[in-house]
């Protein structure tokens, strides 16, 4: 019985459990934020891509000085 009570009083593994839970919470929060930010970043990237395509088309068709 003394080994069992010593096992219950031992706190050596408790820190590991705390770190696992904390790490899981940080990863979960990161994934949640990523899923919220991803569409906005994707839309911005598409807008930039369209602007660059328009500028390239203008420079190929006209003098570069007339492109705005």
Predicted model as a PDB file, atoms N, CA, C, CB and O in Angstrom, pLDDT in the B-factor column:
MODEL        1                                                                  
ATOM      1  N   UNK A   1       0.817  -1.196   0.000  1.00 72.00           N  
ATOM      2  CA  UNK A   1       0.000   0.000   0.000  1.00 72.00           C  
ATOM      3  C   UNK A   1       0.861   1.260   0.000  1.00 72.00           C  
ATOM      4  CB  UNK A   1      -0.929  -0.002   1.200  1.00 72.00           C  
ATOM      5  O   UNK A   1       0.432   2.295  -0.511  1.00 72.00           O  
ATOM      6  N   UNK A   2       2.057   1.193   0.559  1.00 85.00           N  
ATOM      7  CA  UNK A   2       2.903   2.384   0.604  1.00 85.00           C  
ATOM      8  C   UNK A   2       3.394   2.770  -0.782  1.00 85.00           C  
ATOM      9  CB  UNK A   2       4.091   2.156   1.529  1.00 85.00           C  
ATOM     10  O   UNK A   2       3.568   3.954  -1.070  1.00 85.00           O  
ATOM     11  N   UNK A   3       3.620   1.784  -1.643  1.00 84.00           N  
ATOM     12  CA  UNK A   3       4.030   2.119  -3.010  1.00 84.00           C  
ATOM     13  C   UNK A   3       2.910   2.829  -3.755  1.00 84.00           C  
ATOM     14  CB  UNK A   3       4.449   0.854  -3.771  1.00 84.00           C  
ATOM     15  O   UNK A   3       3.151   3.753  -4.532  1.00 84.00           O  
ATOM     16  N   UNK A   4       1.679   2.383  -3.506  1.00 82.00           N  
ATOM     17  CA  UNK A   4       0.536   3.008  -4.165  1.00 82.00           C  
ATOM     18  C   UNK A   4       0.336   4.444  -3.694  1.00 82.00           C  
ATOM     19  CB  UNK A   4      -0.728   2.196  -3.911  1.00 82.00           C  
ATOM     20  O   UNK A   4       0.084   5.329  -4.512  1.00 82.00           O  
ATOM     21  N   UNK A   5       0.442   4.686  -2.417  1.00 84.00           N  
ATOM     22  CA  UNK A   5       0.278   6.052  -1.902  1.00 84.00           C  
ATOM     23  C   UNK A   5       1.439   6.940  -2.348  1.00 84.00           C  
ATOM     24  CB  UNK A   5       0.178   6.043  -0.357  1.00 84.00           C  
ATOM     25  O   UNK A   5       1.257   8.133  -2.589  1.00 84.00           O  
ATOM     26  N   UNK A   6       2.629   6.356  -2.457  1.00 82.00           N  
ATOM     27  CA  UNK A   6       3.768   7.127  -2.968  1.00 82.00           C  
ATOM     28  C   UNK A   6       3.546   7.494  -4.429  1.00 82.00           C  
ATOM     29  CB  UNK A   6       5.082   6.330  -2.811  1.00 82.00           C  
ATOM     30  O   UNK A   6       3.906   8.588  -4.863  1.00 82.00           O  
ATOM     31  N   UNK A   7       2.949   6.571  -5.188  1.00 76.00           N  
ATOM     32  CA  UNK A   7       2.639   6.839  -6.592  1.00 76.00           C  
ATOM     33  C   UNK A   7       1.622   7.971  -6.722  1.00 76.00           C  
ATOM     34  CB  UNK A   7       2.107   5.572  -7.274  1.00 76.00           C  
ATOM     35  O   UNK A   7       1.760   8.827  -7.595  1.00 76.00           O  
ATOM     36  N   UNK A   8       0.615   7.982  -5.872  1.00 76.00           N  
ATOM     37  CA  UNK A   8      -0.397   9.033  -5.921  1.00 76.00           C  
ATOM     38  C   UNK A   8       0.152  10.401  -5.533  1.00 76.00           C  
ATOM     39  CB  UNK A   8      -1.546   8.678  -5.017  1.00 76.00           C  
ATOM     40  O   UNK A   8      -0.319  11.422  -6.033  1.00 76.00           O  
ATOM     41  N   UNK A   9       1.141  10.428  -4.649  1.00 78.00           N  
ATOM     42  CA  UNK A   9       1.721  11.693  -4.204  1.00 78.00           C  
ATOM     43  C   UNK A   9       2.803  12.212  -5.141  1.00 78.00           C  
ATOM     44  CB  UNK A   9       2.289  11.534  -2.821  1.00 78.00           C  
ATOM     45  O   UNK A   9       3.176  13.383  -5.071  1.00 78.00           O  
ATOM     46  N   UNK A  10       3.306  11.354  -6.011  1.00 75.00           N  
ATOM     47  CA  UNK A  10       4.368  11.746  -6.930  1.00 75.00           C  
ATOM     48  C   UNK A  10       3.810  12.698  -7.987  1.00 75.00           C  
ATOM     49  CB  UNK A  10       5.005  10.501  -7.598  1.00 75.00           C  
ATOM     50  O   UNK A  10       2.810  12.379  -8.632  1.00 75.00           O  
ATOM     51  N   UNK A  11       4.435  13.855  -8.175  1.00 71.00           N  
ATOM     52  CA  UNK A  11       3.962  14.863  -9.121  1.00 71.00           C  
ATOM     53  C   UNK A  11       4.907  15.037 -10.304  1.00 71.00           C  
ATOM     54  CB  UNK A  11       3.781  16.187  -8.416  1.00 71.00           C  
ATOM     55  O   UNK A  11       4.814  16.034 -11.020  1.00 71.00           O  
ATOM     56  N   UNK A  12       5.794  14.110 -10.518  1.00 73.00           N  
ATOM     57  CA  UNK A  12       6.785  14.250 -11.584  1.00 73.00           C  
ATOM     58  C   UNK A  12       6.148  14.277 -12.972  1.00 73.00           C  
ATOM     59  CB  UNK A  12       7.789  13.118 -11.506  1.00 73.00           C  
ATOM     60  O   UNK A  12       6.621  15.008 -13.843  1.00 73.00           O  
ATOM     61  N   UNK A  13       5.094  13.505 -13.199  1.00 73.00           N  
ATOM     62  CA  UNK A  13       4.463  13.456 -14.511  1.00 73.00           C  
ATOM     63  C   UNK A  13       3.432  14.539 -14.726  1.00 73.00           C  
ATOM     64  CB  UNK A  13       3.827  12.134 -14.711  1.00 73.00           C  
ATOM     65  O   UNK A  13       2.985  14.734 -15.856  1.00 73.00           O  
ATOM     66  N   UNK A  14       3.043  15.243 -13.699  1.00 74.00           N  
ATOM     67  CA  UNK A  14       1.997  16.254 -13.814  1.00 74.00           C  
ATOM     68  C   UNK A  14       2.429  17.409 -14.706  1.00 74.00           C  
ATOM     69  CB  UNK A  14       1.618  16.776 -12.439  1.00 74.00           C  
ATOM     70  O   UNK A  14       1.603  17.976 -15.422  1.00 74.00           O  
ATOM     71  N   UNK A  15       3.681  17.758 -14.677  1.00 77.00           N  
ATOM     72  CA  UNK A  15       4.181  18.853 -15.512  1.00 77.00           C  
ATOM     73  C   UNK A  15       4.092  18.470 -16.986  1.00 77.00           C  
ATOM     74  CB  UNK A  15       5.642  19.208 -15.134  1.00 77.00           C  
ATOM     75  O   UNK A  15       3.761  19.305 -17.828  1.00 77.00           O  
ATOM     76  N   UNK A  16       4.381  17.230 -17.293  1.00 81.00           N  
ATOM     77  CA  UNK A  16       4.286  16.757 -18.675  1.00 81.00           C  
ATOM     78  C   UNK A  16       2.855  16.845 -19.174  1.00 81.00           C  
ATOM     79  CB  UNK A  16       4.797  15.316 -18.791  1.00 81.00           C  
ATOM     80  O   UNK A  16       2.616  17.271 -20.304  1.00 81.00           O  
ATOM     81  N   UNK A  17       1.911  16.450 -18.352  1.00 83.00           N  
ATOM     82  CA  UNK A  17       0.503  16.535 -18.739  1.00 83.00           C  
ATOM     83  C   UNK A  17       0.104  17.986 -18.966  1.00 83.00           C  
ATOM     84  CB  UNK A  17      -0.398  15.894 -17.665  1.00 83.00           C  
ATOM     85  O   UNK A  17      -0.613  18.286 -19.920  1.00 83.00           O  
ATOM     86  N   UNK A  18       0.550  18.873 -18.119  1.00 87.00           N  
ATOM     87  CA  UNK A  18       0.251  20.298 -18.289  1.00 87.00           C  
ATOM     88  C   UNK A  18       0.785  20.809 -19.619  1.00 87.00           C  
ATOM     89  CB  UNK A  18       0.848  21.116 -17.134  1.00 87.00           C  
ATOM     90  O   UNK A  18       0.087  21.528 -20.333  1.00 87.00           O  
ATOM     91  N   UNK A  19       2.015  20.444 -19.957  1.00 89.00           N  
ATOM     92  CA  UNK A  19       2.606  20.901 -21.214  1.00 89.00           C  
ATOM     93  C   UNK A  19       1.880  20.322 -22.422  1.00 89.00           C  
ATOM     94  CB  UNK A  19       4.080  20.525 -21.270  1.00 89.00           C  
ATOM     95  O   UNK A  19       1.717  21.015 -23.426  1.00 89.00           O  
ATOM     96  N   UNK A  20       1.445  19.086 -22.348  1.00 92.00           N  
ATOM     97  CA  UNK A  20       0.700  18.478 -23.456  1.00 92.00           C  
ATOM     98  C   UNK A  20      -0.616  19.211 -23.669  1.00 92.00           C  
ATOM     99  CB  UNK A  20       0.439  16.980 -23.186  1.00 92.00           C  
ATOM    100  O   UNK A  20      -0.985  19.505 -24.807  1.00 92.00           O  
ATOM    101  N   UNK A  21      -1.314  19.502 -22.609  1.00 93.00           N  
ATOM    102  CA  UNK A  21      -2.590  20.215 -22.722  1.00 93.00           C  
ATOM    103  C   UNK A  21      -2.368  21.635 -23.243  1.00 93.00           C  
ATOM    104  CB  UNK A  21      -3.313  20.254 -21.356  1.00 93.00           C  
ATOM    105  O   UNK A  21      -3.113  22.106 -24.102  1.00 93.00           O  
ATOM    106  N   UNK A  22      -1.361  22.305 -22.733  1.00 95.00           N  
ATOM    107  CA  UNK A  22      -1.067  23.660 -23.185  1.00 95.00           C  
ATOM    108  C   UNK A  22      -0.670  23.678 -24.661  1.00 95.00           C  
ATOM    109  CB  UNK A  22       0.046  24.272 -22.333  1.00 95.00           C  
ATOM    110  O   UNK A  22      -1.113  24.549 -25.410  1.00 95.00           O  
ATOM    111  N   UNK A  23       0.151  22.737 -25.078  1.00 97.00           N  
ATOM    112  CA  UNK A  23       0.561  22.657 -26.484  1.00 97.00           C  
ATOM    113  C   UNK A  23      -0.624  22.364 -27.388  1.00 97.00           C  
ATOM    114  CB  UNK A  23       1.634  21.583 -26.669  1.00 97.00           C  
ATOM    115  O   UNK A  23      -0.742  22.956 -28.460  1.00 97.00           O  
ATOM    116  N   UNK A  24      -1.495  21.470 -26.978  1.00 97.00           N  
ATOM    117  CA  UNK A  24      -2.689  21.166 -27.764  1.00 97.00           C  
ATOM    118  C   UNK A  24      -3.584  22.400 -27.894  1.00 97.00           C  
ATOM    119  CB  UNK A  24      -3.471  20.006 -27.122  1.00 97.00           C  
ATOM    120  O   UNK A  24      -4.163  22.631 -28.955  1.00 97.00           O  
ATOM    121  N   UNK A  25      -3.700  23.179 -26.846  1.00 97.00           N  
ATOM    122  CA  UNK A  25      -4.512  24.396 -26.903  1.00 97.00           C  
ATOM    123  C   UNK A  25      -3.904  25.421 -27.857  1.00 97.00           C  
ATOM    124  CB  UNK A  25      -4.658  25.005 -25.502  1.00 97.00           C  
ATOM    125  O   UNK A  25      -4.629  26.071 -28.611  1.00 97.00           O  
ATOM    126  N   UNK A  26      -2.601  25.569 -27.832  1.00 98.00           N  
ATOM    127  CA  UNK A  26      -1.935  26.523 -28.728  1.00 98.00           C  
ATOM    128  C   UNK A  26      -2.084  26.088 -30.181  1.00 98.00           C  
ATOM    129  CB  UNK A  26      -0.440  26.659 -28.365  1.00 98.00           C  
ATOM    130  O   UNK A  26      -2.359  26.917 -31.049  1.00 98.00           O  
ATOM    131  N   UNK A  27      -1.906  24.805 -30.455  1.00 97.00           N  
ATOM    132  CA  UNK A  27      -2.056  24.296 -31.817  1.00 97.00           C  
ATOM    133  C   UNK A  27      -3.495  24.468 -32.285  1.00 97.00           C  
ATOM    134  CB  UNK A  27      -1.638  22.813 -31.896  1.00 97.00           C  
ATOM    135  O   UNK A  27      -3.729  24.889 -33.418  1.00 97.00           O  
ATOM    136  N   UNK A  28      -4.450  24.150 -31.440  1.00 97.00           N  
ATOM    137  CA  UNK A  28      -5.861  24.320 -31.800  1.00 97.00           C  
ATOM    138  C   UNK A  28      -6.207  25.766 -32.091  1.00 97.00           C  
ATOM    139  CB  UNK A  28      -6.749  23.802 -30.691  1.00 97.00           C  
ATOM    140  O   UNK A  28      -6.925  26.054 -33.048  1.00 97.00           O  
ATOM    141  N   UNK A  29      -5.706  26.671 -31.277  1.00 97.00           N  
ATOM    142  CA  UNK A  29      -5.958  28.096 -31.506  1.00 97.00           C  
ATOM    143  C   UNK A  29      -5.305  28.565 -32.801  1.00 97.00           C  
ATOM    144  CB  UNK A  29      -5.441  28.929 -30.325  1.00 97.00           C  
ATOM    145  O   UNK A  29      -5.883  29.361 -33.541  1.00 97.00           O  
ATOM    146  N   UNK A  30      -4.108  28.074 -33.070  1.00 96.00           N  
ATOM    147  CA  UNK A  30      -3.438  28.423 -34.323  1.00 96.00           C  
ATOM    148  C   UNK A  30      -4.210  27.949 -35.539  1.00 96.00           C  
ATOM    149  CB  UNK A  30      -2.047  27.840 -34.348  1.00 96.00           C  
ATOM    150  O   UNK A  30      -4.330  28.684 -36.519  1.00 96.00           O  
ATOM    151  N   UNK A  31      -4.733  26.735 -35.492  1.00 96.00           N  
ATOM    152  CA  UNK A  31      -5.535  26.220 -36.603  1.00 96.00           C  
ATOM    153  C   UNK A  31      -6.829  27.006 -36.781  1.00 96.00           C  
ATOM    154  CB  UNK A  31      -5.854  24.747 -36.383  1.00 96.00           C  
ATOM    155  O   UNK A  31      -7.266  27.248 -37.906  1.00 96.00           O  
ATOM    156  N   UNK A  32      -7.431  27.398 -35.679  1.00 96.00           N  
ATOM    157  CA  UNK A  32      -8.650  28.200 -35.755  1.00 96.00           C  
ATOM    158  C   UNK A  32      -8.381  29.558 -36.400  1.00 96.00           C  
ATOM    159  CB  UNK A  32      -9.245  28.392 -34.358  1.00 96.00           C  
ATOM    160  O   UNK A  32      -9.140  29.998 -37.263  1.00 96.00           O  
ATOM    161  N   UNK A  33      -7.325  30.206 -35.992  1.00 96.00           N  
ATOM    162  CA  UNK A  33      -6.970  31.508 -36.571  1.00 96.00           C  
ATOM    163  C   UNK A  33      -6.589  31.359 -38.045  1.00 96.00           C  
ATOM    164  CB  UNK A  33      -5.806  32.151 -35.783  1.00 96.00           C  
ATOM    165  O   UNK A  33      -6.951  32.195 -38.873  1.00 96.00           O  
ATOM    166  N   UNK A  34      -5.855  30.291 -38.365  1.00 94.00           N  
ATOM    167  CA  UNK A  34      -5.467  30.050 -39.753  1.00 94.00           C  
ATOM    168  C   UNK A  34      -6.693  29.881 -40.645  1.00 94.00           C  
ATOM    169  CB  UNK A  34      -4.573  28.810 -39.848  1.00 94.00           C  
ATOM    170  O   UNK A  34      -6.732  30.416 -41.753  1.00 94.00           O  
ATOM    171  N   UNK A  35      -7.694  29.141 -40.170  1.00 93.00           N  
ATOM    172  CA  UNK A  35      -8.902  28.938 -40.979  1.00 93.00           C  
ATOM    173  C   UNK A  35      -9.693  30.230 -41.140  1.00 93.00           C  
ATOM    174  CB  UNK A  35      -9.788  27.865 -40.348  1.00 93.00           C  
ATOM    175  O   UNK A  35     -10.453  30.369 -42.098  1.00 93.00           O  
ATOM    176  N   UNK A  36      -9.530  31.164 -40.231  1.00 93.00           N  
ATOM    177  CA  UNK A  36     -10.226  32.445 -40.327  1.00 93.00           C  
ATOM    178  C   UNK A  36      -9.476  33.427 -41.236  1.00 93.00           C  
ATOM    179  CB  UNK A  36     -10.403  33.052 -38.933  1.00 93.00           C  
ATOM    180  O   UNK A  36     -10.103  34.222 -41.936  1.00 93.00           O  
ATOM    181  N   UNK A  37      -8.146  33.374 -41.228  1.00 95.00           N  
ATOM    182  CA  UNK A  37      -7.337  34.318 -41.991  1.00 95.00           C  
ATOM    183  C   UNK A  37      -7.133  33.854 -43.438  1.00 95.00           C  
ATOM    184  CB  UNK A  37      -5.986  34.515 -41.311  1.00 95.00           C  
ATOM    185  O   UNK A  37      -6.971  34.683 -44.334  1.00 95.00           O  
ATOM    186  N   UNK A  38      -7.139  32.557 -43.669  1.00 95.00           N  
ATOM    187  CA  UNK A  38      -6.813  32.011 -44.989  1.00 95.00           C  
ATOM    188  C   UNK A  38      -7.662  32.586 -46.120  1.00 95.00           C  
ATOM    189  CB  UNK A  38      -6.972  30.522 -44.967  1.00 95.00           C  
ATOM    190  O   UNK A  38      -7.086  32.966 -47.139  1.00 95.00           O  
ATOM    191  N   UNK A  39      -8.999  32.680 -46.016  1.00 93.00           N  
ATOM    192  CA  UNK A  39      -9.773  33.242 -47.130  1.00 93.00           C  
ATOM    193  C   UNK A  39      -9.408  34.692 -47.449  1.00 93.00           C  
ATOM    194  CB  UNK A  39     -11.247  33.158 -46.817  1.00 93.00           C  
ATOM    195  O   UNK A  39      -9.374  35.076 -48.618  1.00 93.00           O  
ATOM    196  N   UNK A  40      -9.140  35.486 -46.441  1.00 93.00           N  
ATOM    197  CA  UNK A  40      -8.781  36.887 -46.675  1.00 93.00           C  
ATOM    198  C   UNK A  40      -7.447  36.995 -47.403  1.00 93.00           C  
ATOM    199  CB  UNK A  40      -8.718  37.653 -45.347  1.00 93.00           C  
ATOM    200  O   UNK A  40      -7.299  37.810 -48.313  1.00 93.00           O  
ATOM    201  N   UNK A  41      -6.483  36.180 -47.009  1.00 95.00           N  
ATOM    202  CA  UNK A  41      -5.179  36.200 -47.662  1.00 95.00           C  
ATOM    203  C   UNK A  41      -5.305  35.700 -49.099  1.00 95.00           C  
ATOM    204  CB  UNK A  41      -4.162  35.341 -46.877  1.00 95.00           C  
ATOM    205  O   UNK A  41      -4.658  36.229 -50.004  1.00 95.00           O  
ATOM    206  N   UNK A  42      -6.129  34.692 -49.306  1.00 95.00           N  
ATOM    207  CA  UNK A  42      -6.340  34.158 -50.657  1.00 95.00           C  
ATOM    208  C   UNK A  42      -6.971  35.209 -51.564  1.00 95.00           C  
ATOM    209  CB  UNK A  42      -7.230  32.901 -50.609  1.00 95.00           C  
ATOM    210  O   UNK A  42      -6.558  35.363 -52.714  1.00 95.00           O  
ATOM    211  N   UNK A  43      -7.961  35.928 -51.061  1.00 95.00           N  
ATOM    212  CA  UNK A  43      -8.597  36.984 -51.862  1.00 95.00           C  
ATOM    213  C   UNK A  43      -7.607  38.093 -52.190  1.00 95.00           C  
ATOM    214  CB  UNK A  43      -9.809  37.568 -51.120  1.00 95.00           C  
ATOM    215  O   UNK A  43      -7.605  38.608 -53.308  1.00 95.00           O  
ATOM    216  N   UNK A  44      -6.777  38.461 -51.243  1.00 96.00           N  
ATOM    217  CA  UNK A  44      -5.777  39.496 -51.480  1.00 96.00           C  
ATOM    218  C   UNK A  44      -4.773  39.042 -52.532  1.00 96.00           C  
ATOM    219  CB  UNK A  44      -5.054  39.854 -50.175  1.00 96.00           C  
ATOM    220  O   UNK A  44      -4.394  39.823 -53.406  1.00 96.00           O  
ATOM    221  N   UNK A  45      -4.342  37.787 -52.454  1.00 96.00           N  
ATOM    222  CA  UNK A  45      -3.394  37.257 -53.432  1.00 96.00           C  
ATOM    223  C   UNK A  45      -4.004  37.243 -54.832  1.00 96.00           C  
ATOM    224  CB  UNK A  45      -2.950  35.844 -53.033  1.00 96.00           C  
ATOM    225  O   UNK A  45      -3.315  37.535 -55.809  1.00 96.00           O  
ATOM    226  N   UNK A  46      -5.273  36.909 -54.937  1.00 97.00           N  
ATOM    227  CA  UNK A  46      -5.937  36.918 -56.245  1.00 97.00           C  
ATOM    228  C   UNK A  46      -6.043  38.338 -56.797  1.00 97.00           C  
ATOM    229  CB  UNK A  46      -7.338  36.288 -56.140  1.00 97.00           C  
ATOM    230  O   UNK A  46      -5.875  38.544 -57.999  1.00 97.00           O  
ATOM    231  N   UNK A  47      -6.313  39.304 -55.951  1.00 96.00           N  
ATOM    232  CA  UNK A  47      -6.389  40.706 -56.388  1.00 96.00           C  
ATOM    233  C   UNK A  47      -5.026  41.194 -56.868  1.00 96.00           C  
ATOM    234  CB  UNK A  47      -6.902  41.607 -55.242  1.00 96.00           C  
ATOM    235  O   UNK A  47      -4.939  41.880 -57.887  1.00 96.00           O  
ATOM    236  N   UNK A  48      -3.979  40.854 -56.155  1.00 96.00           N  
ATOM    237  CA  UNK A  48      -2.634  41.252 -56.568  1.00 96.00           C  
ATOM    238  C   UNK A  48      -2.275  40.595 -57.895  1.00 96.00           C  
ATOM    239  CB  UNK A  48      -1.598  40.879 -55.488  1.00 96.00           C  
ATOM    240  O   UNK A  48      -1.694  41.235 -58.771  1.00 96.00           O  
ATOM    241  N   UNK A  49      -2.623  39.316 -58.042  1.00 97.00           N  
ATOM    242  CA  UNK A  49      -2.348  38.601 -59.281  1.00 97.00           C  
ATOM    243  C   UNK A  49      -3.066  39.261 -60.456  1.00 97.00           C  
ATOM    244  CB  UNK A  49      -2.770  37.133 -59.155  1.00 97.00           C  
ATOM    245  O   UNK A  49      -2.492  39.377 -61.539  1.00 97.00           O  
ATOM    246  N   UNK A  50      -4.309  39.693 -60.259  1.00 96.00           N  
ATOM    247  CA  UNK A  50      -5.060  40.350 -61.329  1.00 96.00           C  
ATOM    248  C   UNK A  50      -4.439  41.697 -61.697  1.00 96.00           C  
ATOM    249  CB  UNK A  50      -6.522  40.543 -60.909  1.00 96.00           C  
ATOM    250  O   UNK A  50      -4.344  42.035 -62.877  1.00 96.00           O  
ATOM    251  N   UNK A  51      -4.021  42.459 -60.703  1.00 92.00           N  
ATOM    252  CA  UNK A  51      -3.377  43.742 -60.977  1.00 92.00           C  
ATOM    253  C   UNK A  51      -2.073  43.557 -61.759  1.00 92.00           C  
ATOM    254  CB  UNK A  51      -3.101  44.484 -59.665  1.00 92.00           C  
ATOM    255  O   UNK A  51      -1.792  44.308 -62.693  1.00 92.00           O  
ATOM    256  N   UNK A  52      -1.285  42.559 -61.375  1.00 93.00           N  
ATOM    257  CA  UNK A  52      -0.035  42.297 -62.089  1.00 93.00           C  
ATOM    258  C   UNK A  52      -0.298  41.837 -63.515  1.00 93.00           C  
ATOM    259  CB  UNK A  52       0.791  41.249 -61.348  1.00 93.00           C  
ATOM    260  O   UNK A  52       0.430  42.219 -64.432  1.00 93.00           O  
ATOM    261  N   UNK A  53      -1.322  41.027 -63.713  1.00 93.00           N  
ATOM    262  CA  UNK A  53      -1.670  40.583 -65.069  1.00 93.00           C  
ATOM    263  C   UNK A  53      -2.120  41.762 -65.916  1.00 93.00           C  
ATOM    264  CB  UNK A  53      -2.775  39.509 -65.026  1.00 93.00           C  
ATOM    265  O   UNK A  53      -1.756  41.855 -67.089  1.00 93.00           O  
ATOM    266  N   UNK A  54      -2.905  42.662 -65.340  1.00 90.00           N  
ATOM    267  CA  UNK A  54      -3.343  43.857 -66.076  1.00 90.00           C  
ATOM    268  C   UNK A  54      -2.155  44.747 -66.430  1.00 90.00           C  
ATOM    269  CB  UNK A  54      -4.371  44.656 -65.248  1.00 90.00           C  
ATOM    270  O   UNK A  54      -2.088  45.272 -67.542  1.00 90.00           O  
ATOM    271  N   UNK A  55      -1.227  44.922 -65.508  1.00 87.00           N  
ATOM    272  CA  UNK A  55      -0.048  45.750 -65.776  1.00 87.00           C  
ATOM    273  C   UNK A  55       0.827  45.121 -66.854  1.00 87.00           C  
ATOM    274  CB  UNK A  55       0.766  45.957 -64.491  1.00 87.00           C  
ATOM    275  O   UNK A  55       1.358  45.829 -67.709  1.00 87.00           O  
ATOM    276  N   UNK A  56       0.983  43.812 -66.821  1.00 88.00           N  
ATOM    277  CA  UNK A  56       1.789  43.144 -67.842  1.00 88.00           C  
ATOM    278  C   UNK A  56       1.139  43.282 -69.217  1.00 88.00           C  
ATOM    279  CB  UNK A  56       1.981  41.658 -67.489  1.00 88.00           C  
ATOM    280  O   UNK A  56       1.830  43.520 -70.208  1.00 88.00           O  
ATOM    281  N   UNK A  57      -0.169  43.135 -69.283  1.00 88.00           N  
ATOM    282  CA  UNK A  57      -0.880  43.276 -70.550  1.00 88.00           C  
ATOM    283  C   UNK A  57      -0.741  44.693 -71.091  1.00 88.00           C  
ATOM    284  CB  UNK A  57      -2.361  42.918 -70.379  1.00 88.00           C  
ATOM    285  O   UNK A  57      -0.541  44.882 -72.291  1.00 88.00           O  
ATOM    286  N   UNK A  58      -0.845  45.686 -70.220  1.00 87.00           N  
ATOM    287  CA  UNK A  58      -0.708  47.081 -70.641  1.00 87.00           C  
ATOM    288  C   UNK A  58       0.689  47.345 -71.172  1.00 87.00           C  
ATOM    289  CB  UNK A  58      -1.017  48.030 -69.478  1.00 87.00           C  
ATOM    290  O   UNK A  58       0.847  48.023 -72.188  1.00 87.00           O  
ATOM    291  N   UNK A  59       1.709  46.816 -70.494  1.00 86.00           N  
ATOM    292  CA  UNK A  59       3.084  47.053 -70.924  1.00 86.00           C  
ATOM    293  C   UNK A  59       3.391  46.337 -72.230  1.00 86.00           C  
ATOM    294  CB  UNK A  59       4.057  46.605 -69.847  1.00 86.00           C  
ATOM    295  O   UNK A  59       4.212  46.816 -73.012  1.00 86.00           O  
ATOM    296  N   UNK A  60       2.759  45.214 -72.480  1.00 84.00           N  
ATOM    297  CA  UNK A  60       2.978  44.505 -73.740  1.00 84.00           C  
ATOM    298  C   UNK A  60       2.288  45.204 -74.900  1.00 84.00           C  
ATOM    299  CB  UNK A  60       2.481  43.070 -73.633  1.00 84.00           C  
ATOM    300  O   UNK A  60       2.789  45.161 -76.024  1.00 84.00           O  
ATOM    301  N   UNK A  61       1.164  45.841 -74.660  1.00 84.00           N  
ATOM    302  CA  UNK A  61       0.392  46.478 -75.720  1.00 84.00           C  
ATOM    303  C   UNK A  61       0.773  47.926 -75.952  1.00 84.00           C  
ATOM    304  CB  UNK A  61      -1.061  46.398 -75.404  1.00 84.00           C  
ATOM    305  O   UNK A  61       0.665  48.406 -77.080  1.00 84.00           O  
ATOM    306  N   UNK A  62       1.207  48.626 -74.946  1.00 78.00           N  
ATOM    307  CA  UNK A  62       1.459  50.070 -75.028  1.00 78.00           C  
ATOM    308  C   UNK A  62       2.865  50.371 -74.551  1.00 78.00           C  
ATOM    309  CB  UNK A  62       0.427  50.864 -74.194  1.00 78.00           C  
ATOM    310  O   UNK A  62       3.627  49.488 -74.157  1.00 78.00           O  
ATOM    311  N   UNK A  63       3.172  51.643 -74.602  1.00 68.00           N  
ATOM    312  CA  UNK A  63       4.416  52.135 -74.010  1.00 68.00           C  
ATOM    313  C   UNK A  63       4.262  52.058 -72.485  1.00 68.00           C  
ATOM    314  CB  UNK A  63       4.742  53.615 -74.487  1.00 68.00           C  
ATOM    315  O   UNK A  63       3.194  52.347 -71.946  1.00 68.00           O  
ATOM    316  N   UNK A  64       5.321  51.673 -71.811  1.00 64.00           N  
ATOM    317  CA  UNK A  64       5.283  51.508 -70.352  1.00 64.00           C  
ATOM    318  C   UNK A  64       4.938  52.828 -69.645  1.00 64.00           C  
ATOM    319  CB  UNK A  64       6.639  50.980 -69.843  1.00 64.00           C  
ATOM    320  O   UNK A  64       4.388  52.803 -68.544  1.00 64.00           O  
ATOM    321  N   UNK A  65       5.247  53.963 -70.250  1.00 67.00           N  
ATOM    322  CA  UNK A  65       4.995  55.247 -69.611  1.00 67.00           C  
ATOM    323  C   UNK A  65       3.503  55.552 -69.545  1.00 67.00           C  
ATOM    324  CB  UNK A  65       5.722  56.356 -70.355  1.00 67.00           C  
ATOM    325  O   UNK A  65       3.079  56.320 -68.682  1.00 67.00           O  
ATOM    326  N   UNK A  66       2.700  54.975 -70.429  1.00 70.00           N  
ATOM    327  CA  UNK A  66       1.257  55.273 -70.423  1.00 70.00           C  
ATOM    328  C   UNK A  66       0.471  54.354 -69.493  1.00 70.00           C  
ATOM    329  CB  UNK A  66       0.698  55.160 -71.832  1.00 70.00           C  
ATOM    330  O   UNK A  66      -0.704  54.607 -69.231  1.00 70.00           O  
ATOM    331  N   UNK A  67       1.081  53.325 -69.007  1.00 70.00           N  
ATOM    332  CA  UNK A  67       0.381  52.392 -68.110  1.00 70.00           C  
ATOM    333  C   UNK A  67       0.299  52.985 -66.705  1.00 70.00           C  
ATOM    334  CB  UNK A  67       1.102  51.011 -68.074  1.00 70.00           C  
ATOM    335  O   UNK A  67       1.256  53.577 -66.206  1.00 70.00           O  
ATOM    336  N   UNK A  68      -0.840  52.817 -66.094  1.00 66.00           N  
ATOM    337  CA  UNK A  68      -1.025  53.329 -64.743  1.00 66.00           C  
ATOM    338  C   UNK A  68      -1.455  52.238 -63.831  1.00 66.00           C  
ATOM    339  CB  UNK A  68      -2.027  54.449 -64.715  1.00 66.00           C  
ATOM    340  O   UNK A  68      -1.663  52.475 -62.641  1.00 66.00           O  
TER     341      UNK A  68                                                      
ENDMDL                                                                          
END                                                                             
